[in-house]
Amino acid sequence: MISKNELKYFSSLLIKKFRQQEEKFIVEGLRTVEEGLNSSYKCEAVFVTPAFMDSFPDVITIINKRTNRVIELKSIDFQKISDTKSPQGIAAVFNKNYPPKSLNTLKEKVIVLIDNISDPGNLGTIIRTCDWFGFYNILITDNSVEYLNPKVIRASMGSVFHLNIYDEIYENDLVNLKTNGYQIVCADTKGKNVLTYKPNKKTIITFSNESIGPSEMIRTLSDEFITIPGKGRAESLNVSSAAAIILSRLAFEL
């Protein structure tokens, strides 16, 4: 059972202000909920509709073994915690997780930096791409979309649960990483050809807002710029498409 006040509390997590305040977030869909339950993230509750329970009794049995609280909600109440037009009938609340390492102790060869990306679909897709190619540390500047935004999580297909994500990154954080030997490489419309580019041993590869390009902070801090050569007439690539091409290159170059 769930009270009206508790339902109101959980539905408030659809709003960024309350997600940040409570350090909790909602995910929807069976695959994403399962990814969360199989991760190190703490699950506070799983919500299911009667229709979902009837259709997936085996799933409910498994979920009951992985979390202490499974709440059945009428469809009309489930809509209050849902961010989608046609929900699958399963959602969950997780506590925000913090990376196990501090920024100053990172030693990975490649770190991905997100700079001023506002579209949640693009950020979610980049997170999923990082997961695919094995780049497990992502930095997100404070002027970018929040990675716990429901649309970001859906686009990531649950990959947010697999990676170490450092949000609210500021200039001093990047300066410290440069002091520790990292070189900031910025993807842009002009720069060295990524197909022949030889990266530094410790690289922070940056992807920025596709319409306005890198922020002034990133332009100032960047050591090098790289670009993807094209043959057609398109003005530019979508940032998530560009990230996929560049990360596929770096994944097998280092």
Buried (B, 14 or more C-beta within 10 A) or exposed (E): EBEEEEBEBBBBBBEEEBBBEBEBBBBBBBEBBBBBBEBEBEBBBBBBBEEBBEEBEEBBEEBEEBBEEBBBBEEEBBBBBBBEEEBBBBBBBBEBBEBEEEBEEBEBBBBBBBBBBEBBBBBBBBBBBBBEBEBBBBBBBEBBBBBBBBBBBBBBBBBBBBBBBBBEBEBEBBEEBBEEEBBBBBBBBEBEEBEEBEBBEBBBBBBBBBEEBBBEBBBEBBEBBBBBEEEEEEEBBBBBBBBBBBBBBBBEEB
